[in-house]
Each structure stands twice: as C-alpha cells, then as structure tokens.
Amino acid sequence: MNPTPAFRSIDDHRQQYITFLQQICSFEARAYDKAEIDRMVDFIEAFSRSEGFQVLRTPFETCGDFLTIDLNPGAPKAGILLAHLDVVQEKGVFGDPAVKIEGDRMIGPGTVDCKGGVAVALLMMRALSECGYKHHVRLILTTDEEISNILGGEKEQQFIRDAVQGFPFALNCEVTENNDVAVARKGILRYRFHICGKGGHSGLHYFDSKNALLEAAHKVIALESSSKPDHITYSCNVLHGGTAANAIPDDCLLTVDVRAATQEAMAEAHQVIHQIANKSFIGETHTSVDLLSKRPPMERQESTMALFHRLDALSNQYQLGQLTAVEPGGGSDSAYTQAAGVTSICGLGPSGGEYHTNREYVEISSIPRRAKLLAALLYEQEALS
C-alpha cells in the first residue's frame, strides 16, 4: 500500500493539529491534579469523536481518566500507539499565556513531553481514516506517567496489558531529540528513607544528639558514590528535615530515584539501597525504607531492533531522515507493553527540548514528519497482514 495519499492528508490537516496541540497544552495538569486532567480528557474525547474515532473512557479514582481511541475496531490489528497527558511543571510556571509560538517552536507545558505525541498520533490516524485505511489502529492515553504510574497502580498496569493484546507492536509517541528513536529505556525505582536519630538543643546537646540530617548526608554520599555510568544511578533529589536553626532534628525523609537498565540491575540496586539504609554512619540512628514506585526497564530485544530497522528503512525510503537508535535514561509506559509480550519501541513523538523545565518546547515542523513515519509503518503492516 502506498502511504503518499496519507502524507498529503497529514500536510492538509497540519495546522488543525497544531492548533489542537496548543489547546491541550493550555491545560497545565500534573498527575495529582485530577480535576484539571479530566477537563483536558473531556476536550480530547470530544475532539476525537468529532474526527470520527471510537472513544472509550476508563475512569480512575486517584488519577485522571484514561482514553482508548480506536480507528476501525474489529478489523485486523495493525498497531497500537501510546502517549501520556500529565506534565512535570507546576501550574503557572510558563506565565500567561502558558503556550507561546516562536518561529518553529511551540513553548509550553507538555508541548513535547508528551502532548506533542498525542498530536502526532491523532494527526496520523486522521490521515489514515481519510484515505480509507482498513486495519485497526489504537491510541491509549494515560495520565500519571511522569510519576511512574503510582496513582493508577495495578489497575493501570492491567489496563495497559489488556489494551495491547493481539497487536503486533506498540509505538510510544514519547519525547525524542532530532531523529532519535528509543530502543531501550531504564527501569525506575523510587524509595523513601525515614531516618531517625536523637534531637536536642544545638548549643547544649550538640555532642549528645544524633543529627538525622547528618546521617542523611552520609547516606546521600554513599548512594551517589554507588552510581555507575551505563549501569545504575542513585539520585538523591528530595530531603525534608529540621524545624529550627537551633534544634538538632531527630528525623528526616530522603527520597531516592534509582535508574537501572536491566532486571538484574534493578535487583542489585534494591540490595544496595537496603545495605546503605541499614548502616548507621554516625551511630545510634535507625532507618526504614519504603518502595514508593517501581517501573521495569524496557530492555533492548531482537524484536525491538528488527522493528527499528523497519522504521529506519521506511524513513530513508520516504526521505524523512536517517533514524538513530538510542537508549535514554528516562522510563516510559513502553516498559509495560514490552512486559505484556508486545514488541515495543519508544521515542516516536516529535522533536524538542528543555523538557521538565519552564522552557520546554516542541519543533512544530517535526509533528507532520513523525506522523508520516508512523503512517508509512502502518501501511506496510497492512500490506503484510
């Protein structure tokens, strides 16, 4: 099947979907803001129905509702797409208006991570629909990806496992840079250390007390020193403790973000975490550890690389640019689709940068380019089925 008519449709509807992206980025919704996310879900649901897609909304009590958007449900399955709607930034950090266009850049919350991927996926599906595509394409939108799915929990993971069944591959429209494609992603473990010491007056009881923050400092150094390039990293990013400058704190909380490339490395990291937690560096302190969240790695597999090479060949064939296979340190929902036994590849959204900051931007010209790449793959898959 020739994707050229779909390419023309993508170009014809490009501006409509740039406007759509600008509209959904105006919802400044972190994962914990269910009310704001659900308002955005309302908007996307109505928009998708107006474009002729079948839409199923899955309610969640603790996080924003999920959407399943289908083209040609019941037909032979061609491929499933993923993207997420939550952002990292606090509401208001981008100013007013929250979304701005400067040349080829759209700046705003989630423009590239990952609402730009939503625009890519729906623009591509709109083009397939207009050109009479006959196979089943599905897009699933989640709402707490940025916090490792801790709100949706097991219900969310089961939702993803069920949604991907029977599809030959899963394409995650996550953030990318240049023409990169993610063929592996690290797993993520998040722990909270509760460190207990002995408080006291900082002038009268300095030598009798056991400063919980000092114990935490030793643990931070031990954890960070255990990090190894291309293996495991222990990032100590949040520390809460102390109440007054003249009072030695008797407890504190330390949150640690661990990244590991394989299941074996995840198990190793778990051991290191508990070894350091169990050691009292200054004596007479005690530490308990809670696992806050766990996301498995998306590991490089032969099937993943075969899919990447298909994409790269199509990208070159249709002059969409040479693709580069990368293994970035960030995690994604592709870990769950791979764990469900579906060949998965990530980083198929538009290009951009400065994500997770108040300068996040998407390169507008990359949106139709990536939509065309996905359309070419799905046309090839239809021909193979």
Residue pairs with C-beta under 8 A, 6 or more apart in sequence:
1 379
1 380
1 382
1 383
2 379
3 318
3 372
3 375
3 376
3 379
5 131
6 124
6 127
6 128
6 130
6 131
6 133
6 372
6 375
6 379
7 127
7 318
7 372
7 375
9 126
9 127
9 130
9 131
10 123
10 124
10 127
10 368
10 371
10 372
10 375
11 368
13 123
13 126
13 127
14 123
14 367
14 368
17 119
17 122
17 123
17 126
17 367
18 106
18 119
18 364
18 367
20 47
20 119
20 122
21 106
21 111
21 115
21 116
21 118
21 119
21 362
21 367
22 99
22 101
22 106
22 108
23 43
24 40
24 43
24 44
24 85
24 110
24 115
24 118
24 119
25 98
25 99
25 106
25 108
25 109
25 110
25 111
25 115
26 97
26 98
26 99
26 108
27 36
27 37
27 39
27 40
27 43
28 36
28 87
28 89
28 91
28 92
28 94
28 98
28 109
29 36
29 37
29 39
29 40
29 64
29 85
29 86
29 87
29 91
29 109
30 86
30 87
30 88
30 89
30 90
30 91
30 146
31 37
31 63
31 64
31 86
31 143
31 144
31 145
31 146
31 147
31 151
32 147
32 151
33 91
34 60
34 62
34 63
34 64
36 91
37 63
37 64
37 65
37 85
37 86
37 143
38 64
38 65
40 64
40 85
41 57
41 64
41 65
41 67
41 85
41 141
41 143
44 67
44 85
44 118
44 141
45 55
45 57
45 67
47 122
48 55
48 67
48 69
48 122
49 55
51 122
51 125
51 126
51 129
52 129
53 69
53 70
53 71
53 125
53 129
54 69
54 70
54 71
54 73
55 67
55 68
55 69
55 70
56 67
56 68
56 70
57 65
57 66
57 67
57 68
58 65
58 66
58 67
58 68
58 159
59 65
60 66
60 143
60 151
60 152
60 155
60 156
62 151
62 152
62 153
63 143
63 144
63 151
63 152
63 156
64 85
64 86
64 143
64 144
65 143
66 140
66 141
66 142
66 143
66 152
66 156
66 159
67 139
67 140
67 141
68 138
68 139
68 140
68 141
68 163
69 122
69 125
69 138
69 139
69 140
69 141
70 136
70 137
70 138
70 139
71 125
71 128
71 129
71 133
71 136
71 137
71 138
72 133
72 134
72 135
72 136
72 137
73 136
73 138
74 136
75 134
75 135
75 136
76 134
76 135
76 136
76 385
77 135
77 136
77 138
77 166
77 167
77 168
78 135
78 136
78 137
78 167
78 168
78 378
78 381
78 382
78 385
79 137
79 138
79 167
79 168
79 169
79 170
79 171
79 377
79 378
79 381
80 137
80 138
80 139
80 140
80 163
80 164
80 167
80 169
80 170
80 171
80 337
80 342
81 121
81 125
81 137
81 138
81 139
81 140
81 170
81 171
81 172
81 173
81 374
82 139
82 140
82 141
82 142
82 170
82 171
82 172
82 173
82 174
82 333
82 334
82 337
83 114
83 115
83 117
83 118
83 121
83 139
83 141
83 142
83 172
83 173
83 174
83 349
84 114
84 141
84 142
84 143
84 144
84 145
84 146
84 174
84 333
85 110
85 114
85 115
85 118
85 141
85 142
85 143
86 110
86 142
86 143
86 144
86 145
86 146
86 147
87 109
87 110
87 113
87 115
87 146
88 113
88 146
88 355
88 356
89 109
89 356
89 357
89 358
89 360
92 98
93 109
93 358
94 100
94 107
94 108
94 109
94 358
98 108
98 109
99 106
99 107
99 108
99 109
99 111
100 106
100 107
100 108
101 107
101 364
104 363
104 364
104 365
105 352
105 361
105 362
105 363
105 364
106 116
106 361
106 362
106 364
107 359
107 360
107 361
108 360
108 361
109 360
110 116
110 360
111 352
111 360
111 361
111 362
112 175
112 349
112 350
112 351
112 352
112 353
112 355
112 360
112 361
112 362
112 363
113 174
113 175
113 352
113 355
113 356
113 360
114 145
114 173
114 174
114 175
114 349
116 173
116 175
116 349
116 350
116 352
116 362
116 367
117 172
117 173
117 174
117 175
117 348
117 349
117 350
118 139
118 141
118 173
119 350
119 367
120 173
120 348
120 349
120 350
120 367
120 370
120 371
120 374
121 139
121 173
121 371
121 374
122 139
123 367
123 368
123 371
124 371
124 372
124 374
124 375
124 378
125 137
125 139
127 371
127 375
128 137
128 375
128 378
133 378
133 379
133 382
134 382
135 378
135 381
135 382
135 385
137 378
138 163
138 167
140 159
140 160
140 163
142 149
142 152
142 156
142 160
142 333
143 152
144 150
144 151
144 152
144 156
145 332
145 333
147 293
148 188
148 190
148 293
148 294
148 295
148 331
149 156
149 157
149 293
149 295
149 333
150 190
150 292
150 293
152 159
157 336
160 333
160 336
160 337
160 340
161 336
161 339
161 340
164 170
164 337
164 340
164 342
165 340
165 342
167 342
168 342
168 343
168 381
169 307
169 342
169 343
169 344
169 345
169 381
170 334
170 337
170 338
170 342
170 343
170 344
170 345
171 344
171 345
171 348
171 374
171 377
172 182
172 332
172 333
172 334
172 337
172 344
172 345
172 346
172 347
172 348
172 349
173 348
173 349
173 370
173 374
174 182
174 332
174 334
174 346
174 347
174 348
174 349
175 347
175 349
175 352
175 355
176 182
176 347
176 348
176 349
176 350
176 351
176 370
177 351
177 352
177 353
178 324
178 351
179 315
179 321
179 322
179 323
179 324
179 351
180 323
180 324
180 325
180 326
180 328
180 347
181 308
181 311
181 312
181 323
181 324
181 325
181 326
181 345
181 346
181 347
181 348
182 298
182 326
182 327
182 328
182 332
182 334
182 345
182 346
182 347
183 300
183 304
183 305
183 308
183 325
183 326
183 327
183 345
183 346
184 261
184 297
184 298
184 299
184 300
184 304
184 327
185 297
185 298
185 327
185 328
185 329
185 330
185 331
185 332
185 334
185 335
185 346
186 259
186 260
186 261
186 297
186 328
186 329
186 330
186 331
187 259
187 260
187 261
187 262
187 263
187 265
187 266
187 294
187 295
187 296
187 297
187 298
187 331
187 335
188 257
188 258
188 259
188 293
188 294
188 295
188 331
189 257
189 258
189 260
189 266
189 269
189 270
189 273
189 291
189 293
189 294
190 255
190 256
190 257
190 258
190 291
190 292
190 293
190 294
191 255
191 256
191 258
191 273
191 289
191 290
191 291
191 292
192 253
192 254
192 255
192 256
192 289
192 290
192 292
193 216
193 219
193 253
193 254
193 255
193 256
193 277
193 287
193 288
193 289
194 251
194 253
194 287
194 288
194 289
194 290
195 212
195 215
195 216
195 219
195 241
195 251
195 252
195 253
195 254
195 285
195 286
195 287
196 212
196 250
196 251
196 285
196 286
196 287
196 288
197 209
197 210
197 211
197 212
197 214
197 215
197 248
197 249
197 250
197 251
197 282
197 284
197 285
198 208
198 209
198 210
198 248
198 250
198 284
198 285
199 209
199 212
199 247
199 248
199 249
199 250
200 206
200 208
200 209
200 247
200 248
201 246
201 247
201 248
202 209
202 245
202 246
202 247
202 248
203 246
205 248
206 248
209 248
209 250
210 250
210 282
210 283
210 284
210 285
211 248
211 249
211 282
212 241
212 249
212 250
212 251
212 252
212 285
213 239
213 241
213 242
213 249
213 252
214 282
215 280
215 281
215 282
215 285
215 287
216 239
216 241
216 252
216 254
218 281
218 282
219 236
219 254
219 276
219 277
219 281
219 287
220 236
220 239
220 254
222 276
222 279
222 281
223 234
223 236
223 256
223 272
223 273
223 276
224 234
224 235
224 236
226 232
226 234
226 272
226 276
227 233
227 234
227 235
230 261
231 260
231 261
231 265
232 258
232 259
232 260
232 261
232 265
232 268
232 269
232 272
233 258
233 259
233 329
234 256
234 257
234 258
234 269
234 272
234 273
235 256
235 257
235 258
235 259
236 254
236 255
236 256
237 255
237 256
237 257
238 253
238 254
238 255
239 252
239 253
239 254
239 255
240 252
240 253
241 249
241 251
241 252
241 253
242 249
242 252
243 249
255 292
256 273
258 269
258 273
259 329
259 331
260 266
260 268
260 269
260 297
261 297
261 299
261 327
262 297
262 299
263 296
263 297
263 299
265 297
266 294
266 296
266 297
273 289
274 289
277 287
277 288
277 289
278 287
280 286
280 287
295 331
295 335
295 336
296 335
296 336
296 339
297 331
297 335
298 331
298 332
298 334
298 335
298 338
298 344
298 346
299 338
300 327
301 338
301 343
303 343
304 338
304 343
304 344
304 345
305 325
306 343
307 343
307 345
308 323
308 325
308 345
310 377
310 380
311 323
311 345
311 373
311 377
312 322
312 323
314 320
314 373
314 376
314 377
314 380
315 321
315 322
315 323
315 373
315 376
316 322
317 376
318 372
318 373
318 376
320 369
320 372
320 373
320 376
321 369
326 347
328 347
332 346
334 344
334 345
334 346
337 344
338 344
348 370
348 373
348 374
349 370
350 362
350 363
350 366
350 367
350 369
350 370
351 362
351 363
351 366
351 370
352 360
352 361
352 362
352 363
352 366
353 360
353 361
354 360
354 361
